[in-house]
Amino acid sequence: MSVRAFVLITTKPGTSEEVVRARGIKGVKLANSVIGQYDAIVVIEAKTIGEIRKTIYEILGKMPNIVHTETHLAIFHPPETG
C-alpha cells in the first residue's frame, strides 16, 4: 500500500504554474493551480513517508518561487477500482 500526501503550496504571485509543472517529478500524481488560501495543490504517492519527504524537501523545497508548504498525510484511501 502506498502513502499519499496532499501538499498545499503558497507561491510568489503569478508563479503557481511553475509548481504545476512538477507533474513530471517521480511520485507526483496530480498538481493543480487553485484559487483560495493556497496557490497550488500537489498530490504525492510513494511507498514510504521517507520518499514523500525526499520529494517535498529535495525537489519542491528547491523551487525558488515556493514561499510555504503545508503537508497533509492521508490516513485512509481506498484502493482505486477501474
N, C-alpha and C positions, 0 to 999 in steps of 0.2 A: 504494500500500500504506500502511496506517495504522501508527502507532506505538501500542503498548499498554503501559500501566503498571499495576502492582499496588501499591496504596498501603496499607500496613499501619499502622493507627492505634491509638494509645493515647488514651483519653479519661478525663476525670474520672469517678469512679464513678457508674454509673447514667445516663450521658448518651449512650451509643453510638447510641441510636435517632435522635438529632438528626443524626448523621452519615449514617445510613441514608437519611434524607430527602433527601440530596444527589443521589438518583437523578434528580431533575428538572433538575440542572445539565447544561448542554451538554457532551457528551463523556463523561459518566459513564454507563457501560454496565451496571454492577452495583454494588450496595452492600449489604453484609450485616453485621449484628452477629454476632460469633463468640465462642466460648469458647476461652480459651487465653492465650497470651502477649500477644496484641493484643485489642482490643475490637471492631474493625471492619476490614473489608477493602473497598476501593473499587477497581474496575477502570475505568480511563480509556482511551479511544481518541481519537486525534487525528491530523491529517495530519503534524504536526511535534512534535519534542520541546519546542519553544518553547510550543506550545499546551498541552501537558501541564504544563509549568512554570507557565504562567499559571493553569490550573485549580487546581493544588496551592497555589501561593503567594497568589494573589489571592482565592481563594474558600475552599478548605479551611483555609488558614492564618489566616483571619479568624474562624473559628468559635471562640468563646471556650472551649468545653469540650474542644478537642483539645489534648492535652499533648505528643504526639510523633507524627511520621510517619516512615515508612521506605519509600522508593520503590524498586521493582524494575522495570526496563525489560525487556520481553520481547525476546529476541534472535531468536526464531523463533516464528511461529504460522501454521499452515497456513490457507489460505482456508476459510471456512465453506462447507459444501455443504448443500443442502437440497432 
